[in-house]
Amino acid sequence: MAADHVDVLIVGAGLSGIGAAVHLGRECPGKTYAVLEARGAIGGTWDLFRYPGIRSDSDMYTLGYSFEPWTDPKAIADGDSIRAYVRRTAREYDVERHIRFHHWALRAEWDSATARWTVHAHRDDTGEDVTLTCGFLFTNSGYYRYDEGYTPRFPGVERYAGTLVHPQHWPDDLDYAGKRVVVIGSGATAVTVVPAMAERAAHVTMLQRSPTYVIALPSRDRFADAARRWLPPKAAYAVVRWKNVTLGVANFQLSRRAPGVVKRFLRRAAKGRLPSGYDVDRHFSPRYDPWDQRLCVVPDGDLFAALSAGRASVVTDTIDTFTEHGIRLASGEELPADVVVTATGLNLLALGGITLTVDGAEVDLASTVAYKGMMLSGVPNFAMTIGYTNASWTLKADLVATYVCRLLHHLDDTGRQIVTPLAPDTDDLEPIIDLKSGYVLRAVDQLPKQGPQAPWRLHQNYPRDVRLMRHGPLTDGVRFDRAGVPATAATTSGGTDA
Ligand SMILES: Cc1cc2nc3c(=O)[nH]c(=O)nc-3n(C[C@H](O)[C@H](O)[C@H](O)COP(=O)(O)OP(=O)(O)OC[C@H]3O[C@@H](n4cnc5c(N)ncnc54)[C@H](O)[C@@H]3O)c2cc1C
């Protein structure tokens, strides 16, 4: 039986996959597409994570889609509202009927002779193996493993008699009211879960090996409230979005150029929200520079408020061992705990774990170079969405989807079927992600590289990318071919062919 065929196959029905499908439907209405989703629901991250307090840490005017105004007054929104927004978008833009749930894409094989991908998926509801073909493969599969969060091996953990929970797998029935809780970690999840659990727990201790930069921001944006009063929703959304983009870029650039100034500012801001005499340097002054890791936002300073009220505390120390009733630290101190939450992070996973082959040869991701942060050298008719590390993910996701639509039009207009990025002629390659967070460092060797300059460099700069991806050339660093030209010809030849 012939496999199902679509022009574009999107993998993932999270924030990015739904956005990609909307762009495709609006900007390339003549193209057929399907969305493969491994889970049984829309929303990805915003459906999976259910820990107390789950929320965005960037503002929704930039985490929302360019085409669908975020109208909720909360600028930093809870997980339920974000999930509802993604689902509503899928419904309103007629994406739902294109989604094939419970389809886990495993392997994709490119064939230059037919200019097609054959994609193999497994259905976890029926147990069937399914094959589809497509002209263009577009992964929107996020950046981490869904089946398992990251937990380091803690000594003595098997002795611990309390409840151990990872935020990625939160039990629906976990009752922590009146209990002593220890949250291990200092990242975005830890700073979210600590004040949320402190509302009902007897006490919550955030146990961190080393501090993170934490900044309090208002959960409601007064400028946005005013813009909504004076302007129609779409115009208000665009104005606030650009205001937030500009502030974000300025903040990032200042952190890179004058890290000392930003460090002092963040320290002073934290100190101002904590009780006098609090050891800010020990608990809130990291050794690294701002934006070497993502800054942690706490809406309305909720973490600082919980610390000031004595409902929560921070301990900066290392774990010697778990005991039967809690955790013993290197300092000798014991933290009794009825519940331990391991907010220790994610396991990075590129392309949702899909293996790619091109004309029979397996693609080694680590030896590819990312083109405009969204295609891979030597891999034809393929794009992936990876959001910004220093700004909202969706800003980049929207640009990638628009760029894919421009490329598809260009192929049609020029009578070609294949587009392949050509690896840059340089050894000056760097990791694709420049963050020094643990979850990045653990996996960076297996990821594609970036080159020294455009179109191989990720500038992590939205205004610059708008110029490059919405209005810039489509023909730099790539080769366009008709079906039948083997991909190896494209990867070894220099120059471009528009
Ligand atoms: C707790 C948390 C909070 C975050 N907060 C923010 C924030 O405030 N701002 C921000 O910019 N970013 C944030 N991020 C990053 C966040 O993941 C992105 O903002 C965004 O949700 C990513 O959307 P996505 O659709 O690309 O990926 P995901 O949300 O991860 O969705 C990917 C989808 O693809 C599916 N999938 C994966 N592999 C396959 C496969 N092989 N076959 C079929 N389907 C597959 C998954 O099941 C999932 O539904 C946060 C991340 C986490 C974990």
The ligand as an SDF file (V2000), in Angstrom:
LIG
                    3D

 53 58  0  0  0  0  0  0  0  0999 V2000
    8.9490   24.3600   32.6460 C   0  0  0  0  0  0  0  0  0  0  0  0
    9.3410   25.1450   31.4280 C   0  0  0  0  0  0  0  0  0  0  0  0
    9.0740   26.5030   31.3640 C   0  0  0  0  0  0  0  0  0  0  0  0
    9.4360   27.2230   30.2260 C   0  0  0  0  0  0  0  0  0  0  0  0
    9.1860   28.5770   30.1940 N   0  0  0  0  0  0  0  0  0  0  0  0
    9.5620   29.2690   29.1190 C   0  0  0  0  0  0  0  0  0  0  0  0
    9.3250   30.6780   29.0270 C   0  0  0  0  0  0  0  0  0  0  0  0
    8.7900   31.2930   29.9290 O   0  0  0  0  0  0  0  0  0  0  0  0
    9.7500   31.3220   27.9230 N   0  0  0  0  0  0  0  0  0  0  0  0
   10.3580   30.6750   26.9040 C   0  0  0  0  0  0  0  0  0  0  0  0
   10.6950   31.3190   25.9130 O   0  0  0  0  0  0  0  0  0  0  0  0
   10.5890   29.3650   26.9490 N   0  0  0  0  0  0  0  0  0  0  0  0
   10.2070   28.6490   28.0130 C   0  0  0  0  0  0  0  0  0  0  0  0
   10.4500   27.3060   28.0470 N   0  0  0  0  0  0  0  0  0  0  0  0
   10.9870   26.6390   26.8870 C   0  0  0  0  0  0  0  0  0  0  0  0
    9.7340   26.0060   26.2060 C   0  0  0  0  0  0  0  0  0  0  0  0
    9.8820   24.6580   26.0610 O   0  0  0  0  0  0  0  0  0  0  0  0
    9.3250   26.7540   24.9710 C   0  0  0  0  0  0  0  0  0  0  0  0
    8.9320   28.0390   25.2930 O   0  0  0  0  0  0  0  0  0  0  0  0
    8.1650   26.1580   24.1910 C   0  0  0  0  0  0  0  0  0  0  0  0
    7.1420   25.6380   24.9850 O   0  0  0  0  0  0  0  0  0  0  0  0
    8.7030   25.1410   23.2720 C   0  0  0  0  0  0  0  0  0  0  0  0
    7.6770   24.7680   22.4230 O   0  0  0  0  0  0  0  0  0  0  0  0
    7.9160   23.6450   21.3580 P   0  0  0  0  0  0  0  0  0  0  0  0
    6.5930   23.4110   20.7420 O   0  0  0  0  0  0  0  0  0  0  0  0
    9.0390   24.0000   20.4830 O   0  0  0  0  0  0  0  0  0  0  0  0
    8.4010   22.3960   22.2040 O   0  0  0  0  0  0  0  0  0  0  0  0
    7.6080   21.5480   23.2710 P   0  0  0  0  0  0  0  0  0  0  0  0
    6.7320   22.3830   24.1080 O   0  0  0  0  0  0  0  0  0  0  0  0
    8.6290   20.7190   23.9640 O   0  0  0  0  0  0  0  0  0  0  0  0
    6.6690   20.6180   22.3860 O   0  0  0  0  0  0  0  0  0  0  0  0
    7.2360   19.6370   21.5550 C   0  0  0  0  0  0  0  0  0  0  0  0
    6.1500   18.6610   21.1340 C   0  0  0  0  0  0  0  0  0  0  0  0
    6.7240   17.7520   20.2060 O   0  0  0  0  0  0  0  0  0  0  0  0
    6.3590   16.4370   20.5510 C   0  0  0  0  0  0  0  0  0  0  0  0
    7.4330   15.5380   20.0960 N   0  0  0  0  0  0  0  0  0  0  0  0
    8.7240   15.5360   20.4780 C   0  0  0  0  0  0  0  0  0  0  0  0
    9.4190   14.5840   19.8320 N   0  0  0  0  0  0  0  0  0  0  0  0
    8.5310   13.9620   19.0160 C   0  0  0  0  0  0  0  0  0  0  0  0
    8.6370   12.8810   18.0970 C   0  0  0  0  0  0  0  0  0  0  0  0
    9.8140   12.2590   17.8730 N   0  0  0  0  0  0  0  0  0  0  0  0
    7.5150   12.4820   17.4250 N   0  0  0  0  0  0  0  0  0  0  0  0
    6.3340   13.1240   17.6200 C   0  0  0  0  0  0  0  0  0  0  0  0
    6.1810   14.1440   18.4880 N   0  0  0  0  0  0  0  0  0  0  0  0
    7.2630   14.5610   19.1660 C   0  0  0  0  0  0  0  0  0  0  0  0
    6.2160   16.4520   22.0620 C   0  0  0  0  0  0  0  0  0  0  0  0
    5.3840   15.4030   22.5030 O   0  0  0  0  0  0  0  0  0  0  0  0
    5.6050   17.8360   22.2780 C   0  0  0  0  0  0  0  0  0  0  0  0
    4.2110   17.8210   22.2340 O   0  0  0  0  0  0  0  0  0  0  0  0
   10.0870   26.5630   29.1630 C   0  0  0  0  0  0  0  0  0  0  0  0
   10.3760   25.2040   29.2570 C   0  0  0  0  0  0  0  0  0  0  0  0
   10.0110   24.4940   30.3720 C   0  0  0  0  0  0  0  0  0  0  0  0
   10.3420   23.0330   30.4400 C   0  0  0  0  0  0  0  0  0  0  0  0
  1  2  1  0
  2  3  1  0
  2 52  2  0
  3  4  2  0
  4  5  1  0
  4 50  1  0
  5  6  2  0
  6  7  1  0
  6 13  1  0
  7  8  2  0
  7  9  1  0
  9 10  1  0
 10 11  2  0
 10 12  1  0
 12 13  2  0
 13 14  1  0
 14 15  1  0
 14 50  1  0
 15 16  1  0
 16 17  1  0
 16 18  1  0
 18 19  1  0
 18 20  1  0
 20 21  1  0
 20 22  1  0
 22 23  1  0
 23 24  1  0
 24 25  2  0
 24 26  1  0
 24 27  1  0
 27 28  1  0
 28 29  2  0
 28 30  1  0
 28 31  1  0
 31 32  1  0
 32 33  1  0
 33 34  1  0
 33 48  1  0
 34 35  1  0
 35 36  1  0
 35 46  1  0
 36 37  1  0
 36 45  1  0
 37 38  2  0
 38 39  1  0
 39 40  1  0
 39 45  2  0
 40 41  1  0
 40 42  2  0
 42 43  1  0
 43 44  2  0
 44 45  1  0
 46 47  1  0
 46 48  1  0
 48 49  1  0
 50 51  2  0
 51 52  1  0
 52 53  1  0
M  END
$$$$
